[in-house]
Amino acid sequence: MVKLTKTTAFKPHNSKPEMQIDKTSRIVKEMSEHDAAERKIKNDRLRNARLEREAHTPPEPTAKAKRKTGASKTVQKP
């Protein structure tokens, strides 16, 4: 005869089975976390490439803005 123990006499009972909405929520959360991780990796890669490119290119000389003088305006009389 089989020796009865707590694990053989009774089936393990889950306190609450996973409902369909819980399963869907869990899957969506995993998908969005995965997408966020991929997006962060891509942003870091692009940021590093931009910083490296900016470090190797010389700064562009800035042109001074021309000043407008008030004497250049002409007044027409009717």
LOKEDREN-222139 format. One line per 8 residues: for each residue x, y, z of N, C-alpha, C. Coordinates in nm, 3 decimals, always signed. Atoms other than C-alpha are relative to their C-alpha. Example, Ala and Ser with C-alpha at 12.3 -4.5 7.8 and 13.67 -1.06 7.14 Angstrom:
residues 2
+0.089:-0.119:+0.000:+1.230:-0.450:+0.780:+0.090:+0.120:+0.000  -0.082:-0.119:-0.006:+1.367:-0.106:+0.714:-0.077:+0.109:+0.073 $
***
This chain:
residues 78
+0.083:-0.117:+0.000:+0.000:+0.000:+0.000:+0.089:+0.124:+0.000  -0.075:-0.124:+0.011:+0.112:+0.354:-0.075:-0.010:+0.077:+0.130  -0.001:-0.078:-0.123:+0.217:+0.561:+0.218:-0.059:+0.138:-0.030  +0.066:-0.128:+0.021:-0.008:+0.862:+0.245:+0.076:+0.112:+0.070  -0.060:-0.120:-0.057:+0.154:+1.196:+0.292:-0.082:+0.119:-0.044  +0.074:-0.121:+0.034:+0.037:+1.550:+0.260:+0.001:+0.025:-0.151  -0.009:-0.026:+0.144:+0.156:+1.569:-0.102:-0.065:-0.108:-0.084  +0.061:+0.106:+0.079:+0.020:+1.235:-0.216:-0.150:-0.013:+0.025 $
+0.140:+0.015:-0.031:-0.318:+1.245:-0.044:-0.084:+0.112:-0.060  +0.076:-0.114:+0.051:-0.422:+1.589:-0.162:+0.074:+0.063:-0.117  -0.061:-0.070:+0.112:-0.363:+1.765:-0.489:+0.034:+0.142:+0.042  -0.030:-0.140:-0.034:-0.188:+2.097:-0.461:-0.106:+0.091:-0.061  +0.107:-0.089:+0.043:-0.443:+2.371:-0.487:+0.055:+0.142:-0.013  -0.040:-0.140:+0.018:-0.361:+2.706:-0.637:-0.107:+0.087:+0.064  +0.097:-0.082:-0.070:-0.521:+2.975:-0.431:-0.089:+0.076:-0.097  +0.081:-0.072:+0.097:-0.637:+3.167:-0.738:+0.056:-0.026:-0.138 $
-0.052:+0.022:+0.135:-0.604:+3.058:-1.096:+0.012:+0.134:-0.074  -0.021:-0.124:+0.075:-0.477:+3.321:-1.336:-0.118:+0.021:-0.094  +0.115:-0.031:+0.084:-0.771:+3.487:-1.500:+0.053:+0.052:-0.135  -0.039:-0.041:+0.135:-0.765:+3.580:-1.869:+0.048:+0.146:+0.000  -0.040:-0.141:-0.003:-0.742:+3.955:-1.793:+0.137:+0.015:+0.064  -0.131:-0.004:-0.064:-0.446:+3.894:-1.562:+0.109:-0.049:-0.095  -0.094:+0.055:+0.096:-0.274:+3.688:-1.827:+0.030:+0.103:-0.109  -0.016:-0.101:+0.103:-0.333:+3.957:-2.089:+0.082:+0.118:+0.053 $
-0.073:-0.112:-0.060:-0.207:+4.231:-1.857:+0.147:-0.034:+0.018  -0.139:+0.043:-0.020:+0.107:+4.032:-1.776:+0.075:-0.001:-0.133  -0.065:+0.008:+0.132:+0.183:+3.972:-2.145:+0.025:+0.139:-0.056  -0.016:-0.137:+0.050:+0.127:+4.338:-2.237:+0.111:+0.071:+0.075  -0.105:-0.063:-0.080:+0.350:+4.451:-1.952:+0.138:-0.049:-0.044  -0.127:+0.056:+0.046:+0.627:+4.216:-2.066:+0.038:+0.059:-0.137  -0.027:-0.053:+0.133:+0.593:+4.341:-2.425:+0.045:+0.146:+0.007  -0.037:-0.141:-0.009:+0.608:+4.709:-2.327:+0.135:+0.018:+0.068 $
-0.132:-0.006:-0.062:+0.908:+4.649:-2.099:+0.108:-0.037:-0.101  -0.095:+0.042:+0.103:+1.083:+4.472:-2.386:+0.021:+0.112:-0.101  -0.010:-0.111:+0.095:+1.005:+4.758:-2.625:+0.077:+0.118:+0.060  -0.069:-0.110:-0.067:+1.127:+5.015:-2.371:+0.150:-0.028:+0.008  -0.142:+0.036:-0.006:+1.455:+4.826:-2.330:+0.065:+0.014:-0.137  -0.054:-0.015:+0.135:+1.506:+4.811:-2.707:+0.014:+0.147:-0.039  -0.004:-0.143:+0.030:+1.425:+5.182:-2.739:+0.116:+0.068:+0.071  -0.111:-0.058:-0.076:+1.677:+5.270:-2.466:+0.133:-0.036:-0.064 $
-0.124:+0.044:+0.065:+1.950:+5.066:-2.637:+0.022:+0.080:-0.128  -0.012:-0.074:+0.125:+1.879:+5.236:-2.970:+0.034:+0.146:+0.026  -0.029:-0.140:-0.032:+1.875:+5.585:-2.814:+0.143:+0.019:+0.048  -0.138:-0.008:-0.047:+2.205:+5.520:-2.637:+0.098:-0.012:-0.116  -0.087:+0.019:+0.115:+2.363:+5.397:-2.959:+0.003:+0.125:-0.088  +0.007:-0.120:+0.083:+2.243:+5.699:-3.157:+0.063:+0.120:+0.071  -0.060:-0.110:-0.075:+2.347:+5.942:-2.881:+0.152:-0.009:-0.004  -0.145:+0.017:+0.004:+2.697:+5.796:-2.869:+0.056:+0.031:-0.138 $
-0.045:-0.029:+0.136:+2.728:+5.816:-3.248:-0.002:+0.151:-0.025  +0.008:-0.146:+0.019:+2.615:+6.181:-3.246:+0.110:+0.070:+0.076  -0.105:-0.064:-0.078:+2.855:+6.275:-2.967:+0.137:-0.024:-0.062  -0.127:+0.030:+0.065:+3.142:+6.102:-3.145:+0.016:+0.083:-0.127  -0.005:-0.080:+0.123:+3.058:+6.277:-3.473:+0.027:+0.147:+0.033  -0.021:-0.139:-0.039:+3.039:+6.616:-3.298:+0.140:+0.023:+0.054  -0.135:-0.015:-0.055:+3.373:+6.554:-3.127:+0.105:+0.006:-0.111  -0.099:+0.006:+0.108:+3.550:+6.488:-3.460:-0.020:+0.108:-0.105 $
+0.020:-0.106:+0.098:+3.402:+6.776:-3.658:+0.037:+0.133:+0.063  -0.037:-0.130:-0.055:+3.549:+7.124:-3.615:-0.123:+0.090:+0.010  +0.116:-0.088:-0.013:+3.309:+7.392:-3.495:-0.007:+0.097:-0.118  +0.018:-0.091:+0.112:+3.164:+7.608:-3.768:+0.016:+0.144:+0.049  -0.014:-0.140:-0.043:+3.262:+7.976:-3.755:-0.136:+0.069:-0.011  +0.129:-0.069:+0.001:+2.965:+8.191:-3.668:+0.016:+0.133:-0.070  -0.004:-0.126:+0.072:+2.895:+8.481:-3.900:-0.072:+0.105:+0.082  +0.062:-0.107:-0.076:+2.820:+8.813:-3.741:-0.120:+0.052:-0.079 $
+0.121:-0.051:+0.064:+2.474:+8.945:-3.814:+0.023:+0.145:-0.040  -0.015:-0.137:+0.046:+2.467:+9.262:-4.020:-0.102:+0.088:+0.072  +0.089:-0.094:-0.069:+2.322:+9.561:-3.843:-0.073:+0.083:-0.104  +0.079:-0.086:+0.087:+2.046:+9.748:-4.011:+0.004:+0.141:+0.057  -0.003:-0.138:-0.045:+2.073:+10.122:-3.997:-0.133:+0.065:-0.036  +0.125:-0.070:+0.024:+1.780:+10.357:-3.984:+0.006:+0.092:-0.122  -0.015:-0.094:+0.111:+1.920:+10.577:-4.266:-0.038:-0.062:-0.132  +0.028:+0.064:+0.129:+1.846:+10.322:-4.535:-0.148:+0.007:-0.039 $
+0.143:-0.008:+0.030:+1.471:+10.378:-4.512:-0.027:+0.130:-0.076  +0.036:-0.119:+0.074:+1.327:+10.620:-4.764:-0.149:+0.027:+0.020  +0.139:-0.039:-0.021:+1.007:+10.812:-4.716:-0.050:+0.059:-0.132  +0.057:-0.051:+0.123:+0.791:+10.873:-5.020:-0.112:+0.095:+0.033  +0.105:-0.100:-0.021:+0.575:+11.184:-5.031:-0.100:-0.013:-0.113  +0.099:+0.011:+0.107:+0.246:+11.168:-5.220:-0.015:+0.124:-0.084 $
***
